[in-house]
Structures are given as structure tokens and as C-alpha cells.
Amino acid sequence: MMRVPKWKVFEVEFKSQYDYKDPLRDVTLNLILKSPSGREVTIEAFWDGGSVWRTRFMPNEIGIWEYRTVCSNTQDDGLHDKKGHFECIPYEGNNPLYVHGPLVLSNNRRYLMHLDGTPFFWLADTAWNGIIRATVDEWKEYLQFRKEQGFTVIQFVMTHWRGGPCDIKGERAYEGRDKIEKLNVDFFKRIDPKFAMINKYGLVAAPVLLWAFPDDISPGSNLTNEEALLLARYLIARYGAYIVVWILAGDGDYRGKKAERWKWIGKKLFLGRNKQLVTIHPMGKHWILHEFINEEWYNIVGYQSGHGVSEEDLEWLCLGPPSKDWRLKPPRPIINLEPNYEAHLAYRIYKPITAYMVRRAAYWSLLVAPPAGVSYGTNGIWYWARKPEEPINHPRAGTAIPWREALKLPGAKQMSILKKIFLSIPWWELLPDPKFLIEQPGMKDIRLFIGAARSENRRLAIIYTPKEQDLKLNLSQLKLPLKVIWINPRTGEKIEGGILSAKFAVLKPPGQGDWILLLRTTQ
């Protein structure tokens, strides 16, 4: 009997007795599983080339699982009414995904947690092209490095798209434009080991199902509704047994009437069919919560503040929709899926984005809305460059350095420091609270904007200042006295600043540059 640890992947293969001309449309195959407690689960199988169909399933109960197949062609003895069983056993190891389980929304719906209630801090790297352009050995090296740095999520694109018109073999996911004329199963077979590897390294996969930039190659903008749904269902059937957060669509315009297409696809894909969390990756400075706020399948508010550093760009991030709409109900985690990318050319000024700009955007993103996490990116990684070159169809991005060099850029190391800072406090209890700032210098000069949040029990506050400047504080909402701790976000160095007992204070960072201030009650 096959034995599979809890939260890992059970896989079984079936071979058809018929030669289907169009396997994606001519036949459907479902696996109906009965859990040890008697609960029934139905999952879709996927065609894996030739006469082969497979199913993958993540068991969530210890004990014996039974299964049987149901094929739309009941005469196909290779696919229909096949029966079997396997045993789900306890996981033994230290991989946090298998120790704590898949991701769900927290009870207050403001952050992510594992199924056992352990809070999950989203720190993602955007390797958009990684899974289609990297070799297996390169992918291992990359995942190991990011794991050691403390990253928890990998964002990537599942098919060909404008930044990756083909995979490492020069092939596309399918042939056709508005219709899938032929699915390239080998394209996905090359992805399979790399996809499984993400969870193996303790990282959550965040795949984009349908990149939707308005061009002549991205499936999310070219396929009809029905064909886009067909492709997405195939991808979910193939990879839905892993621990993932689905990004339904990437880099598209989903506002106004355009939202109807994605609402329809989202309902068909996820309502009553899939329990993994779902978000959408919009174009830069597009805010889509109002269009999708009543969609039950839409779990996470993803947004893209983008690669601009002008006053307008910074005001959108610090004072715009993310800072206001987090109060809307029902609540959802709010995550900046694409802030300033390190070494990317900043829009309009065409100068490389620095590690400082990356840090600034990340801390602001975490403090203008209840923190759930943030993403990081750089040209060399998202494009998966092997030599210095301009990414395809991205002339404004600048030259991408080789991916191994990009791994070691200072901004990524400082994201590790960022995560350590937040993990050192009950970050999931924080809410934005600019009220304890007597003066917000960002109202006069957005580059001086101070991000501020406090815990609901008023025993903790965290402040980010992008410059060395006076912090004029009204501490009457916090429980005094308070211990003062300064943290250098460039190095992680901590400097104790004494005890505050007065309701009003003016504090100044201990040095130049940006700083984190932690205030914790001593009682």
C-alpha cells in the first residue's frame, strides 16, 4: 500500500483505452476520494500526454483513503471506475509547511495563517520567469538561497507570456491565440519537478495562472473566457495538490466592465471547487478591491505600487487606496505584490532603484494597512537573466544582471532583516494608527512620510521613518511606560533608547538614514 505523509502529494496514474483526438475537451476524469472519517472529496484528473491521465491530491486526514474514478466516457475501462486506496501517515520532519499545514485566512481575515493557527508572514520573491527558464539545478540553488534568506513565497508565471515568450527549450505552453489548438504537455512536464521543489524547500508557491497584460501573447488577454477557463482548470488540476496561493491573473486591467470577465472565471474556477487562497495581480497603481469586494473566492487584496519613485507614485502608496480601504468589509489581507524592484529603472527618471527605495516601499506597504507581508523583486531574478541584458518586451526596465549576482543584492538581504523585525513582535496584532504622530511630515513632503502602527491591545507600536528627522509623538493611546528600541533596517542593529513615561515625546533617530522605532510597554 502506498503511504503518503499528511500535506504531501498523493499521485496516481491511469491509462485510457481510447485514442482521444482532443483530450482537453473530449473527456473528463474525476477522482472521488473517501477520507478515513467518511468525508468525500472530488478532484479533477489531468491529461499528461498520450494515453496517460494523472491525479494529484493533498491528504489532510491520517488513515486509509479509498478512491474511485468517474470518467465521462463510461466505456473507457482504463479511466472509468478504477478503484484503489492509500494510507496517509503523520509527517516527520521540520518543513514548516508540512508541520503547520496549508494557508488560510486568519480569524479576523486580515492576515494569513497556517491551518493550525500559526501566523504566516508573506515575504515573496518575484521569479516570474524562473520556473520556465531555470534548469532544475539552477532552481535548486535559487530556492536554497532564498530559503536561507528567510523568504516564504515564490511568485512566478505558469505559461508563456510577454516577458517569457517561451521556456528553456524554446517552446510555448500551447499553440493558438484565442483558442488552445494544442496543449504542449512537455512544457508542463519540465515545470513539474521545479514546482514540487518549492514546497520541498519550505516555500509557498504563488503561480500566476493567466498573465493578462494587453498584448498578443499573454493568455489572460488573448484566450476567450471559455478557453482561459479551460487552461486555468488544467493548471489547477495539475498543481492544486501543492501548498499554493493562486494568482488568477497577472498585470492586467480588471477595473470597471473588464472585471466581469475575471469574476466569471473566478467563480467557475474556485467556488466550491478549490480551497487554496486566491488573489489577483493588477497593473501598477490599479486598485480593484471595489470591483471584487463581494467575490467570495477573492481572498487576498493584491496590488502593485510599481517602479515609480515620483511624488505621485509615493503618494499613491502612502496616502492612496491601500491606506484607506483596509477598513472595508469583509476584511482581507492586503499585500503589495510588486513594489519598487531593486536595480530596475525607476519610471520617468530612468535611474536604477536603490536598496533604500526598496526598503522604503516595503516598510510603507506594511504599515499603511494591517501587515500581512510584502513582495520583493529584481530584474535579474524575475527575468532569469544569465548574462547582462534587457528583458524581452520590457525596454523601460533597464539591464538585468545575471540571476546569481542578483540573488546577492543588498535589498534582498535587508528584506531578511525586515522579516526578522516583524517576527520579533506580534505583527498580526498591528493596525495602522497615524494618530499618535503629532506631526506627519509626509503631508508636506511625501518623501518624509512616517509609517506608524500599533497593536490592538496598545502595548506595542512600530514606526518607520525614511529619514533622520524628529518624531513628534502623542503616546496617550499607548500603555505607559514604554521601552524605546531603535533598529537599523540596513544592518538589523538594535539600539536601546531608554524608557518613556510621558504622554508626549520628541524622539530623534540615533543616526542618518531610515530607521525603525519599536515602543513596547514595560508592564
NUZA-500471 format. One record per residue: residue in one letter; x, y, z of N, C-alpha, C in turn. Coordinates in steps of 0.001 Angstrom, whole numbers, plus 500000, padded with zeros to 6 digits. Layout:
<recs>
AXYZXYZXYZ...
</recs>
This chain:
<recs>
M500844498801500000500000500000500000500882501252500000M500511502196499135501246503453499099500990504240500385R502042504847500945501931505649502156502399507069501834V501597508046502218501873509451501902501768510282503174P502783511041503541502687511905504722501603512977504540K500985513343505644499955514382505640500510515665505042W499719516306504189500001517570503492500961517405502316K501459516187502082502257515969500877501344515492499748V501925515056498640501140514803497431501022513314497144F499779512861497038499483511516496543499218511619495049E499870510771494262499708510800492804499414509405492291V498462509321491347498133508039490748497903508228489255E498309507245488473498254507325487014497215506350486474F496528506769485403495573505917484698495861506003483198K495567504923482489495787504889481041494482504590480324S494157505454479386492904505305478663492981504174477643Q491814503617477328491715502589476299491304503179474950Y491054504491474949490626505165473726491688506177473305D491737506456472021492632507483471485491799508741471253Y491891509710472163491090510927472066491817511963471211K491119512484470218491727513486469329491961514803470067D491073515128470966491173516384471719490991516079473203P492045515618473863491907515137475255491397516196476227L491673517474475955491222518524476865489706518688476854R489090518368475718487656518638475562486806517379475396D487411516300474917486625515112474583486247514259475783V486967514409476884486736513530478027487092514252479317T486361513931480375486713514421481708486884513226482631L487775513380483587488043512307484547488152512915485936N487367512386486867487408512827488256487800511686489166L488473512026490247488804511062491288487962511397492508I487174510446492971486346510633494168487009509880495304L487421510628496323488136510049497457487247510030498682K487392508988499473486686508869500754487722508877501864S487612509869502743488595510033503804488372509009504912P489323508868505832489145507949506968487918508261507805S487483509529507824486295509902508605485009509780507806G485139509380506524483959509184505692483601510355504813R484385511413504842484117512594504022484533512315502576E483727512770501605484053512579500192484637513852499582V485664513682498767486329514785498082486439514410496608T486114515349495729486237515110494295487290516039493708I488242515476492957489256516282492296489328515891490828E489767516840490014489887516593488580491229515962488261A491225515050487321492454514498486778492921515395485631F494155515221485204494664515984484065495332515052483073W495231515423481815495862514663480748497356514938480765D498157513883480683499608514039480748500300513516479509G499591513557478388500171513147477113499856511711476757G499647511465475472499349510116475007498091509570475643S498188508387476242497029507746476873497016507940478387V497909508809478903498103508921480347497289510061480956W496558509745482018495901510740482877496445510574484293R496545511669485022497036511609486400496117512411487316T496146512031488575495523512856489600496535513069490714R496483514266491291497329514603492434496427515143493529F496718514734494755495840515069495872496650515259497143M496279516258497957496930516521499238496055515976500364P496406514862500991495571514304502063495710515111503353N494573515291504021494562516089505253494047515309506465E493908513992506317493494513143507441494390511916507495I494826511570508706495627510362508907494726509132508790G495200508124508084494444506881507955494329506415506515I493427505474506282493253504876504955492258505683504137W492701506096502960491844506779501993491490505792500872E490225505783500476489790504984499334489427505918498187Y489574505412496959489219506261495816488653505420494675R487907506110493840487408505519492600487331506624491549T487402506234490293487369507218489210485989507248488564V485636508415488049484415508596487259484809509307485972C484647508628484847485015509173483543483750509504482755S483804510601482002482647510968481182482370509924480110N483392509205479688483230508078478781483237506799479621T482059506351479983481957505193480884482420503899480222Q482635503931478898483102502741478190484618502595478228D485285503631478709486752503593478761487186502882480040D487470501593479895487819500770481053489151501167481697G489961501925480978491229502365481554491076503558482482L489977504313482292489774505523483085488572505425484021H487565504690483651486318504695484420486264503577485455D485786503947486645485527503027487744486777502251488173K487913502940488146489137502355488696489170502643490200K489544501661490988489485501798492440490849501512493076G491017502075494264492258501855494977492230502517496343H493354502488497025493441503116498337494903503420498647F495111504284499624496453504599500113496326505009501575E497456505039502259497451505416503667498136506762503858C497459507650504547498060508923504941498675508754506323I499956509075506432500677508890507688501129510242508232P501451510354509521501931511630510076503236512060509414Y503396513358509247504639513895508698505703513932509795E506892513506509459508016513563510387509113514402509748G509347515572510283510349516469509730510138517867510269N510847518843509691510767520209510186510362521227509131N509876520746507987509383521675506969508142522374507516P508157523716507655507028524406508288505709524214507559L505751524001506248504507523806505511503819522514505910Y504595521457506128504009520166506484503775520042507990V504514520816508767504288520825510219502984521563510546H502771522713509880501641523577510227500478523510509231G500703523004508020499616522854507062499482524015506092P498560523914505133498347524938504111497903526268504721L497809527270503855497442528614504294495939528842504228V495444529590505195494042530025505246494030531467505740L492869532097505693492733533422506282492670533311507795S493215534315508466493116534371509920491658534548510330N491382534367511594490005534503512078489437535895511841N490303536921511922489818538277511646489975538662510178R490473537731509355490589537879507901491575538966507479R492512539347508333493437540430507992494840539935507633Y495142538700507929496457538168507599496314536687507268L497413536060506890497419534647506541497964533836507706M497456532639507826497986531723508834497936530305508283H498697529428508916498611528009508584497322527436509174L496970526269508712495723525648509144495692525401510652D496857525249511265496885525022512718496867526321513521G496718527467512831496621528753513511497924529524513605T499036528966513142500319529668513184500334530809512173P500585532058512598500622533180511650501687532972510576F501374533399509362502287533254508224502609534638507673F503889534982507668504340536277507141504754536103505684W504058536783504799504332536709503353505570537547503045L506664536889502673507829537581502122508170536868500829A507727537444499729507825536765498432508952537341497588D509512536480496757510396536916495686509653536715494378T509769537685493482509082537558492195510045536983491158A509941535702490944510735534985489945509818534663488764W509261535698488163508218535485487141508619534431486116N509837534523485608510291533590484565511000532362485121G511208532316486425512088531305486979511702529882486649I510435529562486790510045528153486663510047527683485217I510007528614484250510042528184482848511439528329482226R512300529162482819513625529396482213514770528723482974A514567528426484253515661527842485042515802526352484768T517034525862484842517242524418484866516876523918486259V516740522606486398516418522036487706517512522358488712D518771522258488299519871522548489213519910524023489597E519652524904488638519604526336488946518485526635489941W517352526004489722516187526238490585516477525775492015K517151524650492159517544524179493493518424525212494178E519417525703493447520350526683494006519611527951494427Y518720528389493575517948529603493856517056529437495087L516299528348495145515391528126496270516151527986497585Q517272527293497553518069527134498770518539528494499280F518979529357498358519478530674498741518364531526499336R517208531548498676516093532353499180515550531782500497K515547530483500639515128529879501905516031530349503034E517334530323502803518286530748503824518122532228504161Q517687533024503182517469534442503430516161534722504170G515321533711504280514087533885505029512851534152504193F512959534066502883511775534247502050510796533100502302T509519533377502110508495532376502404507613532039501209V507682532839500132506796532666498974507595532920497702I507266532198496640507843532454495319506707532731494347Q506719533923493722505733534287492697506322533983491318F505527533364490440506026533013489114504866532846488143V505185532842486854504187532706485786504212531278485272M503008530703485057502884529288484718502977528975483229T502843529976482379502810529735480933503736530723480240H503797530642478921504479531707478181503716533019478387W504428534114478300503832535441478493504768536473477864R504477537741477959505257538720477200506703538823477671G506953538582478970508327538621479461509046537303479297G508303536245478958508869534918478741508117534237477616P508376534636476360507616534101475220507764532605475015C508764531996475640508959530551475524509745530069476737D509817528759476897510538528212478050511984527909477682I512666527178478540514086526916478366514381526120477095K513378525389476594513528524621475361513036525388474132G512654526651474328512151527446473210510721527122472840E509961526510473750508593526088473458507577526889474269R506335526860473806505237527538474488504307526524475148A503481527027476058502578526146476803501511525531475906Y501150526252474869500135525748473938500283526477472614E499652525939471589499598526588470281498218527216470111G498183528350469443496927529046469233496945530417469884R495949531229469529495881532572470108494637532724470967D493453532817470338492229532932471132491703531575471567K492236530513470952491841529154471303493078528281471445I493036527346472392494138526405472567494008525326471501E494822525426470477494773524448469385495446523139469797K496536523275470570497246522074471018497983522406472313L497736521621473347498432521808474612499787521119474551N500832521816474985502178521256474995502444520631476370V502147519358476501502292518684477796503743518667478250D504684518580477316506097518554477695506512519845478395F505894520955478034506151522241478694505905522107480190F504808521463480540504444521325481953505203520191482633K505584519185481880506419518133482474507745518702482937R508253519699482209509513520333482626509312521189483877I508094521705484057507792522505485240507621521621486480D507052520423486313506643519569487435507677519459488553P508922519041488271509868518866489389510212520182490068K510204521272489303510541522577489883509401523099490749F508180522812490339507023523225491145507039522491492481A507231521180492442507255520382493672508379520829494601M509459521284494022510633521688494782510361522899495681I509448523769495251509163524980496025508691524610497423N507694523740497506507215523277498819508292522488499557K509072521721498833510127520920499457511082521802500242Y511322523014499747512220523948500426511490524818501446G510245524463501755509504525180502777508909526490502313L508772526667501008508255527898500430506883527668499818V506018528655499918504691528577499317504785529007497852A504143528268496978504104528622495558502981529615495306A503286530681494540502268531668494161502293531829492652P501680530874491933501728530893490472500654531783489854V501037532506488805500065533251488001499486532299486964L498177532103487011497534531190486070497419531795484681L497031533060484611496736533697483324497310535116483305W498526535270482767499080536619482648498201537403481683A497837538627482067496751539318481361497139540677480800F498434540944480632498839542214480029498266542284478606P497736543442478201497100543534476878498115543523475732D498473542330475282499405542181474179498958540997473330D499801540555472415499394539477471500499944538112471903I500408537973473151500972536693473566500415536194474895S500057537083475809499648536661477150498287535969477116P498175534770477702496921534007477623495740534709478276G495975535469479328494874536135480010494222537234479214S494908537742478192494329538799477367493863538298476009N494339537128475578494012536654474235492991535523474182L493048534616475122492105533495475095490692533972475403T489716533335474802488322533626475144488061533227476589N486956533669477129486615533299478508486664531794478711E486036531063477796485942529610477935487312528946477813E488150529454476897489477528865476727490392529216477895A490279530444478414491050530824479599490662529941480783L489372529693480929488889528815481991489437527402481810L489442526903480582489945525558480292491413525426480689L492221526427480323493647526386480652493861526464482165A493146527369482820493313527524484269492876526270485009R491804525641484565491354524397485213492398523308485060Y493035523267483902494085522275483686495237522501484664L495655523764484811496771524078485700496434523757487157I495207524043487555494795523745488930494730522241489159A494228521504488163494197520041488291495607519484488408R496536520086487688497910519564487665498692519940488923Y498439521143489468499284521645490557498521521984491833G497239521737491863496444522109493020496669521271494261A497435520196494156497715519369495328498872519913496151Y499531520962495653500634521555496389500116522700497260I500966523184498147500586524311499006500854525586498230V499774526226497803499867527359496894498942528483497344V499215529672496812498251530772496747498142531114495274W496954530939494709496767531181493282496716532679492989I497470533101491985497309534437491413496538534227490114L495243534526490145494395534211488997494907534865487725A495230536156487795495655536882486602496768537848486961G497628538147485992498779538992486257498852540198485348D499118541353485952499459542589485244498398543038484240G497133542845484583496058543273483698495256544413484295D494317544898483493493367545918483936492055545195484241Y491674545152485510490488544410485940489420545349486486R489475546609486087488555547598486646487317547734485770G486244548274486378485024548560485628484447547333484952K484051547480483711483428546384482965484392545224482732K485698545533482704486685544469482486486697543461483627A486194543872484791486170542964485941485224541787485719E484203541967484881483191540919484707483787539630484179R484742539746483266485412538544482728486064537748483863W486748538439484772487503537766485811486618537286486943K485525537965487164484553537463488135483969536140487653W483651536088486380483073534863485800484072533712485890I485317533978485471486339532930485520486602532511486961G486706533489487873486974533184489276485900532315489896K484645532649489635483540531832490176483613530411489654K483812530258488350483850528932487745485013528096488275L486147528761488532487332528030488951487313527638490418F486861528566491266487155528414492680485964528184493597L484787528646493231483658528475494145483278527006494259G483437526462495455483063525074495700483985524042495087R485134524500494529485989523554493819487406523473494392N487878524576494983489266524618495410489371525390496709K490135524887497651490214525510498969491465526369499137Q492340526396498151493525527236498271493147528708498108L493940529599498699493650531030498656493923531598497270V493234532703496967493294533298495625493476534809495729T494309535353494851494440536792494699494558537126493216I494723538411492919494919538889491549496048539917491587H496872539929490552497987540873490438497627541920489379P497267543136489800496863544156488827498052544920488246M497751545771487256498742546709486746499144547688487844G500219548421487581500726549364488561499711550432488936K499546550632490247498658551640490830497195551442490436H496835550226490061495424549882489860494902549308491164W493735549736491566493131549268492818491798548632492481I491626547340492780490463546605492285489563546071493390L489822546467494634489028545921495731487544546213495567H487208547397495083485789547755494973485073546850493971E485760546461492894485149545568491905484959544158492451F485850543706493320485856542303493736485477542090495196I485036543130495869484849543032497315483778542010497704N482833541755496836481775540792497157482023539405496564E483203539189495979483532537890495394484079536967496495E483359535905496792483755535008497882485103534330497639W485435534070496386486667533348496060487896534253496119Y487694535568496152488788536544496144489225536780497584N490330536151497997490704536094499412491699537156499843I492602537555498944493700538454499289493681539645498337V493780540846498878493869542044498044495331542235497648G495662541824496436496996542062495917497008543351495116Y498096544102495223498218545307494403499669545489493993Q499906546422493084501248546703492563501482548209492631S502317548644493577502647550071493606503618550412492491G504326549410491969505126549591490770506497550193491000H507087550686489920508506551027489912508763552527489762G507766553316490121507958554756490124508373555258491495V509118556364491518509550556969492788509234558465492813S508352558900491918507956560306491895507031560601493066E506757561860493303505840562245494375504478561586494169E504008561573492929502707560961492632502697559479492986D503795558779492644503880557346492942503893557095494448L504685557868495165504802557664496606503519558055497334E502846559094496856501575559485497465500524558410497284W500516557746496121499546556671495891499763555560496907L501033555217497163501326554136498096501003554532499541C501425555727499938501327556114501356499969556685501741L499328557381500820498084558079501144496904557608500311G497144556671499398496109556245498468495254555099498963P494678554316498048493700553279498403494148552275499464P495399551768499431495762550793500469495626551352501888S495889552655502049495855553263503380494442553567503851K493467553483502950492090553842503292491147552647503292D491258551827502264490237550798502049490434549542502885W491479549483503694491647548302504544490522548189505564R489798549268505781488684549246506733487407548651506136L487372548477504810486167547954504164485911546516504590K484636546142504580484253544792504981483606544061503821P483809542734503741484589541916504678486086542174504549P486830542121505674488271542375505624488991541314504799R490137541721504272491023540795503563492463541216503804P493410540280503786494820540674503822495143541550502616I495974542561502815496370543474501747497877543364501571I498322542975500360499739542704500114500195543387498830N501280544144498933501902544753497759502710543680497043L502184543175495935502800542063495207503919542504494278E504028543814494038505107544299493177505420545757493508P506205545997494564506693547345494843507954547617494034N508677548685494369509928549016493668510844547800493578Y511289547469492357512231546371492145513659546904492201E514507546237492954515890546657493074516605546551491723A517340547625491368518127547719490131517270547879488874H515950547891489005515044548230487903515133549741487688L515002550201486453514993551639486224513695552231486761A513812553272487565512619553957488064511944554692486916Y510634554576486845509894555230485772510149556736485782R510194557292484588510309558727484340511706559292484583I512377558873485665513732559396485876514788558463485275Y514429557222484997515300556239484344516645556082485044K516587556010486356517755555709487162517465554445487971P518482553631488258518233552370488973517636552596490359I516661551763490689516056551777492023517062551203493012T517269551917494090518287551536495072517696550641496161A518571550055496955518118549246498094517317550103499068Y517690551358499205516941552263500078515506552426499593M515326552630498299513974552775497747513160551504497942V513814550355497819513152549073498030512684548950499478R513588549249500421513236549198501845512076550129502157R512192551343501678511179552354501963509802551898501510A509716551403500267508428550941499751507903549752500545A508805548866500971508385547672501711507826548032503082Y508530548868503837508050549239505172506770550065505087W506701550973504148505459551732503983504296550788503676S504533549833502776503466548889502399502954548130503613L503849547805504533503477547014505707502777547830506789L502929549153506751502405549962507842501223550847507468V500930551002506181499761551821505806498474551008505841A498593549686505888497458548774506040497880547710507050P496944546967507637497350545921508578498347544972507921P499515544752508515500556543979507837500178542518507632A500399542052506414500249540631506092501503540116505399G502285541047504838503512540680504148503761541613502991V504826541326502247505211542159501119506067541330500180S506144541752498924506962541054497932508188541892497569Y509182541204497048510448541817496638510721541394495202G511524542180494494511881541770493145513096542493492623T513705541901491607514830542499490907514869541945489488N515366542768488553515405542376487137516051541016486909G517203540814487527517958539591487237517223538327487601I516364538407488654515615537229489091514317537076488313W513500538139488226512196537957487574512379537522486133Y513392538067485474513599537706484064514415536423483932W515125536057484952516044534931484972517143535117483919A517887536232484101518960536566483166520191535709483442R520838535272482378522101534543482518523285535394482076K522996536533481517524024537500481122523392538888481236P524172539934481296523577541276481331522794541537480050E521504541801480194520675542043479020519372542728479410E518750543345478434517453543982478643516361542929478520P515490542796479511514415541810479429513535542015478200I513109540907477602512269540950476409510986541722476683N510646542632475772509401543417475832509306544308477072H510446544607477684510473545485478856511587546521478702P511464547398477708512554548353477441512776549362478554R511777549576479414511930550567480484512505549972481757A512793548673481736513274548015482952514763548228483180G515505548480482090516949548591482212517624547249482031T518916547208482211519691545988482022519576545088483244A519228543836483006519152542843484080520515542201484254I520983542119485495522240541433485756521977539933485890P522982539085485727522768537635485849522118537278487184W521283536253487159520447535945488320521257535615489568R522413534972489400523224534643490581523757535901491254E524086536908490460524523538184491032523347538894491691A522185538816491045521005539491491583520583538907492929L520836537617493139520496536987494417521119537718495599K522300538301495359523097538846496454522985540361496581L522034540966495884521859542412496004521495542777497441P521904543943497917521697544284499333520231544369499742G519346544757498819517931544873499166517327543561499622A517744542450498993517213541133499387517659540782500799K518918541074501109519413540823502465518641541661503479Q518304542879503093517571543751504009516106543343504145M515579542593503172514252542007503352514294540922504431S515424540234504529515584539262505613515538539955506965I516178541121507041516165541901508282514749542364508580L514051542831507551512661543257507708511822542144508322K511958540949507765511170539826508284511515539532509736K512800539545510072513208539272511449512626540302512413I512571541549511974511994542592512829510534542283513114F509783541948512067508358541698512254508115540399513017L508937539386512780508749538139513516509119538270514988S509836539328515351510210539537516750509076540148517566I507989540518516894506835541131517564505560540435517083P504452540568517795503177540016517296502611540904516184W503226540794515019502903541684513901501444541568513470W500849540403513680499463540171513252498463540969514094E498920541552515190498039542374516024498074543850515640L498930544217514680499132545629514349498035546185513454L497690547446513712496783548209512866497403549577512610P497249550121511400497771551472511151497140552466512122D497955553359512636497423554371513553498285555624513480P498019556479512515498796557719512402498462558736513494K497462558430514349497021559411515346498080559706516391F498999558752516641499993559073517654501193559836517073L501066560261515804502017561208515239501415562611515373I501998563450516201501509564819516339501686565563515028E502737565214514334503026565871513055503431564821512038Q502788564836510866503128563922509781503869564729508711P505196564676508709505959565458507728505668565071506282G505110563860506092504781563427504740503674564232504088M502907564986504869501853565807504285502438567008503541K503653567382503894504328568487503198505296567969502136D505953566868502449506909566253501526506759564743501667I506154564090500682505818562676500794507046561808501036R508217562290500644509447561518500854509802561401502325L509135562211503170509383562180504600508273561444505353F507391560775504630506237560119505240506673559112506302I506016559187507449506303558269508554505183557235508642G505525555973508541504556554896508711504456554513510170A503232554348510664503047554065512088501897553095512301A502109552149513203501071551176513552501224550793515017R500140550304515593500167549851516975499341548582517109S499586547858518173498803546652518438497443547037519002E496467546162518833495122546452519318495070546576520833N495983545889521535495993545994522996496800547191523495R497332547986522550498031549248522848499318549050523645R499887547869523568501128547577524289502358547635523379L502138547855522090503235547840521120502956548844520008A504000549551519584503901550434518420505173550281517593I505031550437516288506184550386515387506078551560514424I507189552233514213507243553421513373508405553275512398Y508177553660511148509256553704510157509420555134509685T510620555654509800510935556969509258511971556814508150P511710557360506962512639557185505841513873558069505927K513863559005506862514991559924507024515241560166508511E516413560644508818516696561105510169515921562402510389Q514887562347511206514052563507511472513385563341512832D512942564443513400512272564391514694510927563675514567L510655562790515523509365562107515595508605562694516765K507571563464516457506768564106517490505564563220517777L505541562656518991504607561573519293503626561925520403N502394561517520185501363561546521227501156560095521663L501648559764522851501651558383523314500484558067524241S499508558962524296498404558784525248497558557559524928Q497606557071523658496819555885523283497536554583523637L498801554692524068499577553502524400499682553341525914K499984552132526324500098551848527758501524552144528225L501640553176529027502931553624529530503302552841530797P504611552816531138505752553342530392506135552435529215L506963552990528312507334552296527089508852552199526955K509311551034526559510727550852526259510985551254524820V512040552031524608512386552547523280513500551699522682I513256551162521480514277550385520771514351550892519336W515519551348518921515770551736517532516394550561516800I515961550332515548516544549254514737516977549830513401N518204549567513037518742549995511748518284548990510688P517414549389509737516895548422508756517924547995507719R519081548619507727520138548233506796520988547103507364T521110547083508709522008546108509340521322545226510360G520161545647510859519483544924511921519975545290513307E520956546185513401521499546595514699520417547248515555K520376546881516830519402547446517767520112548377518747I519451549496519025519982550470519977518874550816520966E519110550556522230518108550879523234518119552375523527G516907552950523645516777554394523817516126554797525113G516118553912526103515582554279527402514104553978527554I513498554638528569512091554423528910511333555743528767L510133555660528195509251556821528076508093556669529049S507858557700529847506733557691530786505741558806530503A506168559826529757505293560966529453504398560654528264K503266561339528201502309561115527115502755561762525804F503675562703525889504158563377524692505678563309524672A506214563090523477507666562957523371508123563369521970V509365563810521903510024564074520623511283563214520600L511307562259519671512440561345519566513152561563518241K514451561395518262515247561540517044516065560279516842P516099559749515621516880558535515365518344558719515750P519016557610516072520406557698516538521443557886515441G521008558082514205521957558268513121521247558637511840Q522011558792510775521445559180509485520725558001508828G519900558333507850519207557317507075517858556946507652D517287555850507168515973555395507625516126554534508878W515067554540509719515104553820510995513737553260511340I513785552172512096512596551593512716512623551934514201L511479552365514716511333552608516150510300551645516708L510703550865517703509777549987518424509520550575519813L508256550644520177507855551075521512507063549938522143R507550549415523271506886548286523924506660548622525397T505455548313525864505165548577527266506048547727528165T506443548298529284507293547572530228506473546822531266Q505156547015531262504295546384532264503862544991531820
</recs>
